[in-house]
Amino acid sequence: MEANSINPEKWVDRYADYLFNYTIVRINDREMANDLVSETFLAGLNSMKNFKGEASERTWLISILKRKIIDHYRRNNSQKGQAEVKMQFRDSDNEGDWLEERVADLSLMTAEDEMENHELGLAILDCVDQLNEKQAAIFKMKTIDGVDTETICNEFEISPSNLWVIIHRARTSLAKCLEKNWF
């Protein structure tokens, strides 16, 4: 079996879009996604000597990116028992792009909190069930099961661009459904 080679001069052309799409699904912040992809390329350059050629160049870069994403969440959630929640908000008094709240430690949840979470879970499942069959299947595979883009595209015979349009439309539909049925 021939070892894979590494060619950093072509990383941006070959992998930037793929790595960005991989990241934006997990981070949902374009600026941070771009930063993490840049950090991935830099880390790859700094650790080229560790590339053994056992995996493809893309797989190796994704493994670096995964660690960058995990580090990002660790930094953001460094206060034990708290996580940052970002959401659009609009009410009669206020309107804004993002509202940051603190979520209590899950171990301190009351029975009422657990019931509310359970109800929200059911509302999400109901909203997913309202998506068309193909859209729901693709959304579940990509965002819940974490199936890679190439596998989904091959299975549904769609392009990566089409995949991201479907995912975006599914998220938009889910947000509207939850806003109508949950909030």
Secondary structure, DSSP 8 states (H G I E B T S, - for coil): -------GGGHHHHHHHHHHHHHHHHH--HHHHHHHHHHHHHHHHHTGGG--SSS-HHHHHHHHHHHHHHHHHHHHT-STT-EEEEEEEE-SS-EEEEEEEEE--GGG--HHHHHHHHHHHHHHHHHHHHS-HHHHHHHIIIIIS---HHHHHHHHT--HHHHHHHHHHHHHHHHHHHHHHT-
